[in-house]
Amino acid sequence: MDYRNLGRTGLKISPLGIGSVNFSWLTNLNETFEILDYAREAGFNFIDTANNYNAGESERFIGQWFAQGGGRRESTVLATKVYLPPHRYDTGEPLMEQVRHVGPNEHRLSAKNIRQSCEDSLRRLGTEYIDLYQMHHIDRDTPWEEIWQAMDLLVQQGKVLYVGSSNFAGWHIAQACDAARTRHSLGLVSEQSVYSLPRRHVELEVLPACESYGLGFLPYSPLAGGMLAGPPNQGDKGRRQAGDVPAQIERYNALCGEFGHHPGDVAIAWLLTNPGVTAPIVGPRTLAQLQANIAAIEVELPAELITALDELFPGPGGPAPEAYAW
């Protein structure tokens, strides 16, 4: 297993992270255990979740998996997130509508919410500590001094080992890291952002910021919501319906076929060719999907295919400002 350091830290994580967004929603408890046991036996040690995934039920499923013992918790690098209040996926009510139903201090990054959310996540996960506690979004209303005071206290108490960010802009990463340095804190060690062949905007400033400040980069939605996973099967819950395939994706599927690779393998393998990427986070709904995701780390893309992918999904043109200026 090619374990990688998470940014500038000594923490080693596997080249794929197991995302839990489907656990308890589209994946029942037995299927969740099957996925997590298979991943562990295969050497994948990084599990990513969030306090808001299906009203905290995804965290509870992981906690029940840990409760089986056998070194499950000890061998896992556990990541969760803070910002949003727990909300359900099956109500049909938009997230921001659900946010209106909670108290004013039950979301975002106030010291009060960070403390309470951490305690709630620890209880649901059935653990005494979180390896990587990630700010799920930027909070423009809370000063960095308050955020870092709350995070530093959790670290001092042994409830959190490392702090990361998610969905931050490049200048947010710079702000957060510089504010932490004034407190002599370790600061951010990772950023988790959406990144895939059709969505390459992080190449402008987020990836360069991560490299400059020594952050690991954890791309989520590597298959672009299933668009890059190959032609959908009829009745495949959670995927696009057959026929709803843009011409660009049809060309992508054909291109992968020309080189003898499955589209899903190519999408993940392409991310892993970027030296700035630490570990893509996949969100398997079934064991078969996880097995397909794992197969991608063994795929080596020929230079001709990488060139063709850049032509098909050109991205922003490189880092800023060169991407749009001289």
N, C-alpha and C positions, 0 to 999 in steps of 0.2 A: 504494500500500500504506500503510495506517494503522499505521506502526510506533509502538510505545509505549515509553516509558522503563520499565525494570525497577525499580519502586519509586523510591527517591530517587536512583538512580544515573544516569549519563549513557548507560548501555548501552541500545541500541534493539533491541527484538525484535518479531517479527511478531505479529499478533493471534491466531494459532493456533500452538501448539507441536506438533511431530510427535513423538509418543510411539513408542517402539521395542519395547514389551513383546512384540509378536508376531514381531519379526524373529528368524529362526533357529528359531522354534518352529512357528508357523502360516504364516509367510511365508518363502519360500526366498531365496537370495542374489540371483538375478536380479530377483525381484519387489521385494525391498528396494531395489535400485538404481533400479528403475523409479519407485518411490514417492518416493525421495529426490531423484532428478533432476527429477521433475515438480514437487515442492514447491519446489525451488531455483529452477527456471525461472519459477515463479509468484510468487517473491519471499518465500517463507516461509523464514526464516533460523534458526529456533530448533528444535533437536533435543534431545529429552530421553531419557535412558537410565538404566541403573543397573548397578552391578557384579554384582548378583545375577540379572539377567534371563537366564534359561536358562543358568546356569553361566557367565556372561560372554560367551556366544556373540553376544548382541545387540550388545554393545560391539565384538566382533570384526567383525561385519558392517559396522558403521558405519566402523570403521577401514579395511576393505577398500574402502569407497566413497571415503573420503578419499584413499586411495593412488592413485586414478585421476588425481589432480591436477586441473588446470583451475580452481584457486581454490576447490575445494570446502571445504577446511578453513578457509581465510581468510575466506570469506563466511558461515561458520556460527557461531552462538552455541551452543556445546556444553555441555550440562548432564548430569552423571551424579551418582551417589549413593554413599554409604558408610554401612554399619551391618551389613547382613546378609552372610553368606558367600555366594559364588556357589552356586546350587543349580539342579537340573534340574527342568523342569516335567513331563517325560514318565515319571517313575518311579512315580507314584502315591503316593509317600511324602510325608506332610505336611511342610511347611517346618520346623516345630520339631523333627521327628524327624531331618531332615537336619542341623539345627544341632547336634544332639548328637554328630554324627560328626566335627565339626571341633574344633580346639584351642581352649582357653579364651580365647586372645587373637586369634582369627581372625574375630571379629565384634564388634559394638558400637562404642563411640567412645573407646576408649583411644587415647593418643597412638601407641602401637605399631601398632594396627590401622589408624588413619587414615593413617599414613605408608605402611604396606605396601599397603593397599587403593588408595591413590592411585597408587603406582608400578605396581601390577598393571593398573589401569584405563588409565593412560597407555600401557602396552605394548600392551594389547589394542586400544586406539583408534588406535594409531600416531601419536600427537601428543605435543608437548612440553608442552602446557598444557591445562587444563580451564577453560572460561569460568565456569561456575557449579557449584560442588561442594556438594552438598546432603546434609545429615544426614537419612537416610531415616526415622529414628525417634528419639524421645527416649531417652537413656541415663540412667536414674536413679542408676546406680552410679558414674558418672565425673564429677568436679567440672568446672565450667565453666572454671576456670583451666587445667586440663589440656587440655581440648578446644580452647580458643582459642589456647593456646600452640602446639599442633600445627597448627591451621589458619593462624595467623599465619606460622609458619615456611614452610608451603607457599606462601603469598602472597609472602613475601620471596624465596623461591627461584624465583618466576615460574612455578610449576607450577599454581597456582590463581589466578584473578583475583578472583572473588567467592564468597562463602559463602552458602548458603541452607539452609532447613529443609524438612522434609516430615512431615506427620502430627503436627505439634506442636499442643498446646493453646495457648490465648491466654496463659496464665500462663507456659508454657514460652518463648514468644516474648519475653515481658517479661524473664524471667530471663536468657535468652541475650543479648539486646540490652544490658541493664544491665551484665552481666559484661564484654561487649566494650568498653563505654564506659570502664570503669575501666582498660582496657589501651590506650585511645586507638585502638582498632581500628574499622574500618568496621562490623564485625558483620554480622548477617543482612541480606540485601537482598531476600529473597523467601521465601514459604512456599507449599508445594504440598500441597493437601489435596483429599480427595474432596468434590465439590460438584455437585449436580444438583437438578432440580426435586423429586424424592422425598427427597433427602438434603441438607437445608438447615441442619443444626445449626451449621455454621461461622458463621452469621449472629449467633449468640449472643455469641461472644467472639473467635473467630479473626479474622474480618474487621475488627472494631473495633481489635484489637491491631495488625494489619497497617497500618491507616490511621494509628494513633497513632505507630508507630515507623517509618513510611515504607517498608514492605515491599511489593514487588509480590506479587500473589496469582495462583497458577497452579492452577486447578481441574483435577483429573484425573477420569476416568470421567464426562465430561459427559453421556453417553447412558445412565448408570446401568446399565452392563454390557450394553447393547444393548436394554434395555427401552423406551427412548425413541426407538429408531431406526426405528419403524414395525413393522407386522406382519412376523414373520420368514418368510423363504422356506424351503421344505422343503429339507433337506439343507445349509443354510447353516451351515458348521462354525463353532463358537465362539459361536453365538447361541442364544437360547431356542428350544425346539421349538414348533411351531405348536400352539395349544390351551392352552399354559401362560401365559396372559395375564390378570393380575388385572383386576378390573372397573374400577379406577381408571385403568389404562393403556388399556383399551378406550375409556373416556370421553375420555382424552387424545387418542388417535388420531382419534376422531370430531371433537373440538374443533378439532384442526389442520385436518382436512378442511373443516370449516365455514368456516374463514378462508382456505382455499386454499393451505396450506403443508404441506410434508412434516414429519412429526414430528421427524426428526433435525435439520432446519434450525431448527425452533422451539426445541428443547432448547439448542442452541449459541447461537442468537441471544438467547435469554433470559438466558444467562450474560453475554453481552456488553453487555446493557443495564445491568448493575450497574457503577457507576463504580469499585468496589473491585476488579474483576476485570481483570487485565492480559492474560492470554492462556490460554484453555482449552487443555488438552493432549489431543489426539485420538490414538487408537491404531489407525490403519488397518491392516487385514490385506491389503487389495488396493488397487490404484490407483483402482478405482471408488469404494471407500469414502472414500478421501482426496478425490477430486473432489467427492463429495457433502458432505463436511465443509467443504471450502473454499467451496462455494456458500452455506453458511449465513451467512458474514460479510456478505453483501450483503442479507440479509433484514432488513427493518424491521418490527417487530411493532407492530400498532395497540394503542392503550391499552386497548381493550375486551378484546383477547386476553390482555394482561398481567394485567388484573384477573381474568379467568376462570381463568388459570393459578394465580394466588394463591389463589383459592377452591378449586381442585381439589387443589393442593399447598400448604397454608397455611404450612408452615414453623414455626419456633419462636415467631414473633410479634414478631420484631425483636431488637435487641441486648439483652444482659443489663445491668442487672437489670430493665429495664422489661418484658421479655418475660414475667417471672413475678412481678413485684412492682409496686408503685405507681410 
